[in-house]
Every structure is written in structure tokens, then in C-alpha cells.
Amino acid sequence: MFDQHKVLMGAAGLLLRDDKDHVLLVKPHYKQVWHLPGGLMEHGETPRQAAWRETLEETGLDVAVRRLLVVDFKSDTEDRPACVQFVFDGGYLSERQLKAIVLQPNEISAWRTAPRDEAVTLVQAGGAASRLAQTFAALDSGVTAYLEDGQPL
């Protein structure tokens, strides 16, 4: 058996926006908060591949994964091992794409779009709110951000 606190996990998410620049968020059954489409990387998978696969699984959307916006090292806790979280730009979704969203029924209970400030409030768990705010800053500046526990250094 392995010591979970000596394991480093990887996860990846995708920032997708509508034509009003509102952010696509999904709500898992097992969490009280919303988050960007994404999830844990599988064995042999790159962060970019994980962001694409998880978005496809959670929403049914097959979208291009563009530039890396944020890398966030999340320290281990009693509940989970340390994790490196990657957030990529997925670009804009058309009205047709939004209408075609099909949620993964055993994992995702709902989806919505929200303006940036509201999206930050909706993901307010741990470093997630700060990470999302830093994701917007990286998108706007064109500079990838490195964070630790959601905070810039």
C-alpha cells in the first residue's frame, strides 16, 4: 500500500466561455460548489489530454484545448494527496454548442454560465476561487500563471 501523502496527483480543467464572455461551470453531485469542466489525469495521459477528455465526458463537448493559463500546486491535506492543477483555455462556445451539452449523469448534476465575478464566487472552495481569478488574469495578460494553493508567488 502507498502513502497517499507521498503521491503527487495531476488534474486539468478547461476555461470555456460563451459570446458574453460568461464562464461555463459544472456542478458535480458530490460537491457543494461549481467548477470548470475537468478532473484527474489518468495513467499515461498528458494534462492537455485530460482537460479534453474530462470536458468531453462531463459535457459531451469536443472542443480544442488551447494555451495553458495556470499551473497550481495544491498541497496535500488529510483528505487528499498533493496535486498539480492545470487550467487551459478552451475558447468560446457557440450557442449551438451550449444547446448540445449533455451532462455525464452519474457525476454532473447541472451546468451553467456565469459572469467572471459570479463564477469566482460559485467556485469558492479552498484555492479554487483564487485560481479562477488568476486564470482570468492569465487569459487577459497572455502570461501563464504559476500558483501554490491558488496564490501567486
C-alpha positions in Angstrom: 0.0 0.0 0.0 1.2 3.5 -0.8 1.3 6.5 1.5 -1.2 9.0 -0.2 0.8 11.9 1.2 3.9 10.8 -0.9 1.9 10.7 -4.1 1.5 13.7 -6.5 -1.7 13.7 -8.5 -2.4 15.7 -11.6 -5.7 17.3 -12.7 -6.7 19.5 -15.6 -9.6 21.8 -16.4 -10.8 23.9 -19.3 -11.9 27.5 -19.3 -14.8 27.8 -21.8 -16.8 31.0 -22.4 -20.0 32.0 -24.2 -20.4 35.0 -26.5 -21.0 37.3 -23.5 -17.6 36.1 -22.0 -19.5 34.2 -19.3 -17.8 31.1 -18.0 -19.1 27.5 -18.3 -19.3 25.8 -14.9 -20.4 22.3 -14.0 -21.8 21.1 -10.6 -20.7 17.6 -9.5 -23.2 15.5 -7.5 -20.6 15.0 -4.8 -19.6 18.7 -4.2 -21.4 21.8 -2.9 -19.5 24.1 -5.3 -19.3 24.6 -9.0 -16.1 24.1 -11.1 -14.6 24.3 -14.5 -15.1 21.1 -16.6 -12.1 18.9 -15.8 -10.8 16.3 -13.5 -7.9 13.9 -12.6 -5.4 12.8 -15.1 -5.4 9.1 -16.0 -2.2 7.0 -16.2 -0.2 7.9 -19.3 -2.3 11.0 -20.1 -0.9 14.5 -20.5 -2.6 17.5 -18.8 -3.9 18.7 -22.2 -5.4 15.2 -23.0 -7.0 15.1 -19.5 -8.6 18.5 -20.0 -10.1 17.4 -23.3 -11.3 14.0 -22.1 -12.8 15.3 -18.9 -14.6 18.1 -20.8 -16.0 15.6 -23.3 -17.1 13.2 -20.6 -18.7 15.8 -18.4 -20.4 17.9 -21.0 -20.3 16.0 -24.3 -18.4 18.9 -25.9 -15.5 18.0 -28.2 -13.5 21.3 -28.1 -9.9 22.3 -28.8 -7.6 22.7 -25.8 -5.6 25.8 -26.4 -2.9 27.6 -24.4 -2.0 26.8 -20.8 -3.3 29.5 -18.5 -2.5 28.4 -15.0 -0.4 25.7 -13.1 -1.4 25.5 -9.5 0.4 23.3 -7.0 -2.2 22.2 -4.3 -0.5 21.0 -1.1 -1.7 17.7 0.4 -4.3 17.6 3.1 -5.7 14.9 5.4 -8.3 14.2 2.7 -6.1 14.1 -0.4 -2.6 14.0 -1.7 -0.8 16.9 -3.3 -2.0 17.7 -6.8 -0.8 19.8 -9.7 -3.8 21.5 -11.4 -3.5 22.7 -15.0 -6.1 25.1 -16.5 -6.2 25.6 -20.2 -8.1 28.0 -22.5 -10.9 26.3 -24.4 -12.0 29.4 -26.2 -15.6 30.4 -27.0 -18.6 28.2 -27.3 -21.3 28.9 -29.9 -25.0 28.9 -29.0 -25.3 25.6 -30.9 -22.6 24.0 -28.7 -24.2 25.3 -25.5 -27.5 23.8 -26.5 -25.7 20.5 -27.3 -24.3 20.0 -23.8 -25.1 16.5 -22.5 -24.1 16.0 -18.8 -22.5 12.9 -17.5 -25.5 11.7 -15.4 -23.5 9.8 -12.8 -21.2 12.7 -12.0 -22.5 16.1 -13.1 -25.9 17.4 -11.9 -26.0 20.7 -13.7 -24.2 23.3 -15.8 -24.5 27.0 -16.2 -22.7 30.0 -17.5 -21.8 32.9 -15.2 -20.0 36.3 -15.4 -16.5 36.2 -14.2 -17.1 37.7 -10.7 -20.1 35.4 -10.1 -18.1 32.4 -11.3 -15.3 33.2 -8.8 -18.0 33.2 -6.0 -19.5 30.0 -7.2 -16.3 28.0 -7.0 -15.3 29.3 -3.6 -13.7 26.2 -2.1 -10.1 26.3 -0.9 -7.8 27.9 -3.5 -10.3 27.4 -6.3 -11.7 30.9 -6.3 -8.2 32.5 -6.3 -7.1 30.0 -9.0 -10.1 31.0 -11.2 -9.4 34.7 -10.6 -5.8 34.1 -11.6 -6.9 32.2 -14.6 -8.8 35.2 -15.9 -5.7 37.4 -15.2 -3.6 35.0 -17.2 -6.2 34.9 -20.1 -6.2 38.7 -20.2 -2.5 39.2 -19.9 -1.3 36.4 -22.2 1.1 35.2 -19.5 0.7 31.8 -17.9 0.5 31.9 -14.1 2.2 29.7 -11.6 0.3 29.4 -8.3 0.7 27.5 -5.0 -2.5 26.7 -3.2 -4.3 29.2 -5.5 -2.0 32.0 -4.7 0.6 33.7 -7.0 4.1 33.8 -5.7 
